Amino acid sequence: MSNVPAELKYTKSHEWVSVDGDVATVGITDHAQDLLGDMVFIEVPDVGANFNKGDDCAVVESVKAASDVYSPVSGEIVEVNDDLADAPESVNSDPYQSWLFKIKLSDASELDEMLDANAYSGVAADDSH
Amino acid sequence: MPFVPHTEEDIRAMLEAIGVESIDDLFDEIPTALRHDLSEEPALASVPEGLPESEVSRLMHGRASEDGSPLCFIGAGAYEHHIPAAVWEITTRGEFYSAYTPYQAEASQGTLQLLYEFQTMMASLTGMDVSNGSLYDGASSLAEAVLMAVRANRKSKSKRILVPRTTHPHYRKTADAIVKNQGITLEELDYDLETGHINPASLPDEPGDFAALVIPYPNFFGVLEDVDVLTDWAHSHGALVIAVVNPVALGLLKAPGQWGEKGADMVCGEGQPLGVPLASGGPYYGLMCCKQALVRQMPGRIVGRTVDLDGKPGYTLTLQAREQHIRRSKATSNICTNQGLMVTASTIHMALLGAEGLKRVAAQSHANKQALLEKLTAINGVLNVFNRPSFHEAVIQLSTPVADVLDALATENILGGYSLADDYPELGNALLVCATETKNDADLERYAEKLQRIFNK
């Protein structure tokens, strides 16, 4: 069973979100990295770019596939994790420290629609069968 | 599911599932005037009845003999060069004889190694970091480069590309057809009528946001653009630089990777001059190279070198996540074949010539063009049009209509050049002539002599 920290919020498309004030930090879950396999390249969005909830805004490329990462909330990108350019494998080894981008929330109520750890564990478990 | 053709029942079930009555209904979008009714008798009336092999052989030999072997001074994007006999002897060996990178590619280490060597040669010739394993042809490689530039240029969100009118007219037309439905516009930059190149002084001070500038080198007139100034100008406006090159010319000229302060970002072009015969127009192949930073936006196959479990060198397809079998609709291109056999010939051709040989081919071609230009412009009624250096082509102006002159030369078994009347009417009776290393003094003399006679009539 994959690791699903209780303090984070989740999406059905396997992003995790940690919120600090009006800024959400986004990465992909342990379950997602396990499905995708060894990461070889992470394409992060541009700082200053605006996305709506559900827009594809980053790409995680593994030896098996290249998958879009969807913005869990609407807002503007305020910071990206440049360290991933040289160390994409950190998403495999430490998915909850290896965040992809930080986005400034334009509508905090969108957070209410996200899954908690319990609900996401259910999604991930269904996925594995 | 068994691998068998669809039964009538399968077809009915599929049509029912998508709510269509008959297969023909799927083609409703095609205007009826363009469709052939297969139920009509005889079906496909324009297709002749079958013939026995002996008669087909006689027919094709008869047609082939009509080709003749004229003395050719036409360039305009496809160039006659000497191809050492070994090139196609090796290329058509059973081990190499395929148009494609093989399926289960890694089982064909020889083919992959050859493609890897090709990429290395191309990257070296263009001064770029990486090359792909080829595209369809020069024109579509420009289209792919334009699409790539729009994807890759993250500073500019523009879908505007500046394209000099000195870029091959067919390339511009092809690129436009491919990119326009994606909202990308190709905006023309006009050239200087005295010099035949993009005059840097004419570049707009405030060009607005654009994703890339195309720089043809040499340009369609054979003329050398001011590549350093153009490259720096584009970069200073946040745009990428797409070089469209003749690879043979790069044997002699400055590699795009060294243009200006930062070098071109992408290089595309027609690979035919490297070992591929004119062959009535194809098959040719497109080349594409780029800087390392852009490699994930590059279309086409890329072969990489690695080591196996025992530490021995091996070759493998790499960065496949860009490609359509993995990335599906978001692939860098859904035209992801290559022209493997042509690339095989090119690689062997370049290996036989070597860097020094390629340089000599380029230098001799240039020298022959100069000699031809001198002989032709000595004729009363023939003028040299542009006053800038050119590679192995030049534009001349005739005192009489070009079409008549070309017809008269053709009766003497000489293909005199490419008429610019349709694409560049502003140049008047202009003819684009080319002389490669395949021509000797007697050939040049013969052209000049016949042309002189036509003017004397």
Interface residues (C-beta under 8 A of the other chain):
Chain A: V40 F41 E43 D46 E61 S62 A65 A66 D68
Chain B: R154 R296 A321 R322 I326 R327 K330
